């Protein structure tokens, strides 16, 4: 017998798009070369309007996991953010194995749309107030070789539909 933990059935970007379609959520996706950092994705700004996201996958000492979704150039103070999000302690970055297990993505592809793969409700998704001032929000559709644009209200509906009540908090200064 193997000690390996089987991964859950992870969904694909096409599964995600079908889910959005079933909810009646309009979305547009642009394929591009893989981007692993905000700096690498800057070249896409002229081609893709709207608020572009940076996502942090973090955990507290009680192994509660969070995805913090902020505007791409925002700074999150990891020494104090636990007070804002209700974490049990200061947060640290979640391990890549948990990122894959819970969200079905690898480092560099963290996305609010990963809620689609978190069928166990292991992760709390928190959107920054400043990001949510944008009418259109852009996020990776489970992989970093594309960007999906979705209306702000539809992103909130998507999170509800995945069983993740959306939390919109002031995460940045």
C-alpha positions as CSV (number, residue, x, y, z in Angstrom):
1,X,0.0,0.0,0.0
2,X,1.1,3.5,-0.8
3,X,1.3,6.3,1.8
4,X,0.5,8.8,-0.9
5,X,-2.7,10.8,-0.3
6,X,-4.9,10.8,-3.3
7,X,-5.6,14.2,-4.7
8,X,-9.3,15.2,-5.0
9,X,-10.8,15.3,-8.5
10,X,-9.5,18.6,-9.6
11,X,-11.5,20.6,-12.1
12,X,-10.1,22.2,-15.2
13,X,-10.4,25.8,-16.5
14,X,-13.0,24.4,-19.0
15,X,-15.0,23.0,-16.0
16,X,-14.8,26.4,-14.4
17,X,-16.1,28.1,-17.6
18,X,-19.0,25.7,-17.8
19,X,-19.8,26.4,-14.1
20,X,-19.8,30.2,-14.8
21,X,-22.0,29.6,-17.9
22,X,-24.4,27.5,-15.8
23,X,-24.7,30.4,-13.4
24,X,-25.4,32.8,-16.2
25,X,-22.1,34.7,-15.4
26,X,-20.6,36.5,-18.3
27,X,-16.8,36.1,-18.6
28,X,-14.0,36.6,-21.1
29,X,-10.7,34.8,-21.1
30,X,-7.5,35.8,-22.8
31,X,-4.7,33.2,-23.2
32,X,-1.1,34.4,-22.8
33,X,2.3,33.1,-21.9
34,X,2.5,31.8,-18.3
35,X,3.1,34.6,-15.8
36,X,4.4,33.8,-12.3
37,X,4.6,37.3,-10.8
38,X,2.7,40.6,-11.0
39,X,5.8,42.1,-12.7
40,X,5.6,39.6,-15.5
41,X,1.9,40.3,-16.1
42,X,2.2,44.1,-16.5
43,X,2.6,43.7,-20.3
44,X,-1.0,42.5,-20.4
45,X,-2.5,45.7,-18.9
46,X,-3.2,47.4,-22.3
47,X,-4.9,44.2,-23.6
48,X,-7.1,43.4,-20.5
49,X,-9.0,46.3,-18.8
50,X,-10.2,46.2,-15.2
51,X,-8.7,45.4,-11.8
52,X,-5.8,42.9,-11.9
53,X,-5.3,40.7,-8.9
54,X,-2.5,39.5,-6.6
55,X,-3.5,36.5,-4.5
56,X,-1.8,35.3,-1.3
57,X,-2.4,31.8,0.0
58,X,-1.8,32.0,3.8
59,X,-2.5,30.0,7.0
60,X,-2.6,30.6,10.7
61,X,-1.2,28.5,13.6
62,X,-4.5,26.5,13.7
63,X,-4.0,25.5,10.0
64,X,-6.9,27.7,8.9
65,X,-6.2,28.7,5.3
66,X,-7.1,32.0,3.5
67,X,-6.8,33.4,0.0
68,X,-6.3,37.2,0.2
69,X,-7.2,38.8,-3.2
70,X,-5.9,42.4,-3.6
71,X,-5.1,44.8,-6.4
72,X,-1.9,43.8,-8.1
73,X,0.2,46.6,-6.8
74,X,-1.2,46.6,-3.3
75,X,0.9,45.8,-0.3
76,X,-0.4,43.4,2.5
77,X,1.3,43.7,5.9
78,X,1.7,40.0,6.8
79,X,2.7,41.0,10.4
80,X,-0.7,42.5,11.1
81,X,-3.2,41.2,8.6
82,X,-4.3,38.4,11.0
83,X,-6.1,41.0,13.0
84,X,-8.1,42.1,10.0
85,X,-9.0,38.6,8.7
86,X,-9.7,37.0,12.1
87,X,-6.8,34.5,12.0
88,X,-5.7,32.8,15.2
89,X,-2.2,34.1,14.8
90,X,0.2,35.8,12.4
91,X,-0.1,34.2,9.1
92,X,2.5,32.5,7.0
93,X,2.4,31.3,3.4
94,X,0.6,28.0,2.9
95,X,2.6,25.0,1.6
96,X,2.4,24.2,-2.1
97,X,1.0,20.7,-1.3
98,X,-2.0,22.3,0.4
99,X,-2.4,24.8,-2.4
100,X,-2.7,21.9,-4.8
101,X,-4.9,19.9,-2.5
102,X,-7.4,22.6,-1.7
103,X,-7.4,24.9,-4.8
104,X,-6.0,22.6,-7.5
105,X,-3.3,25.1,-8.5
106,X,0.5,25.5,-8.2
107,X,2.4,28.4,-6.9
108,X,2.2,31.3,-9.3
109,X,-1.4,30.4,-10.2
110,X,-3.1,31.2,-6.9
111,X,-6.5,32.7,-7.7
112,X,-9.8,33.6,-6.2
113,X,-11.4,31.3,-8.8
114,X,-9.7,28.4,-7.0
115,X,-12.7,28.4,-4.8
116,X,-14.2,26.2,-7.5
117,X,-11.9,23.4,-6.4
118,X,-12.3,23.9,-2.7
119,X,-15.3,21.6,-2.3
120,X,-14.4,20.9,1.3
121,X,-14.6,24.5,2.4
122,X,-11.0,24.5,3.6
123,X,-10.2,28.0,2.6
124,X,-11.7,31.4,3.4
125,X,-11.6,33.8,0.5
126,X,-11.2,37.5,1.3
127,X,-11.4,40.3,-1.3
128,X,-9.9,43.7,-0.7
129,X,-12.3,46.7,-0.6
130,X,-10.0,48.7,-2.9
131,X,-9.9,46.0,-5.5
132,X,-13.7,45.7,-5.4
133,X,-14.1,49.3,-6.6
134,X,-13.3,48.0,-10.1
135,X,-16.3,47.0,-12.2
136,X,-14.3,44.2,-13.8
137,X,-12.0,41.9,-11.9
138,X,-9.3,39.8,-13.6
139,X,-8.0,36.5,-12.3
140,X,-6.3,33.4,-13.4
141,X,-8.7,30.6,-14.4
142,X,-6.9,27.9,-12.4
143,X,-3.7,28.3,-14.5
144,X,-1.4,31.2,-15.0
145,X,-1.4,31.0,-18.8
146,X,-4.7,32.9,-19.1
147,X,-6.6,35.7,-17.5
148,X,-10.4,35.7,-17.0
149,X,-12.4,38.9,-16.7
150,X,-15.6,38.9,-14.6
151,X,-17.9,41.6,-13.3
152,X,-17.4,42.4,-9.6
153,X,-21.0,41.4,-8.7
154,X,-20.6,38.1,-10.6
155,X,-17.4,37.3,-8.7
156,X,-19.4,37.6,-5.5
157,X,-22.1,35.4,-6.9
158,X,-19.5,32.8,-8.0
159,X,-18.0,32.7,-4.5
160,X,-21.5,32.2,-3.0
161,X,-22.3,29.4,-5.5
162,X,-19.1,27.6,-4.5
163,X,-20.0,27.7,-0.9
164,X,-17.6,30.4,0.1
165,X,-19.6,33.4,1.4
166,X,-17.5,36.4,0.1
167,X,-15.8,38.6,2.6
168,X,-14.8,42.1,1.5
169,X,-12.5,43.7,3.9
170,X,-9.9,46.5,3.9
171,X,-6.7,44.4,3.5
172,X,-4.3,47.1,2.4
173,X,-3.3,50.6,3.5
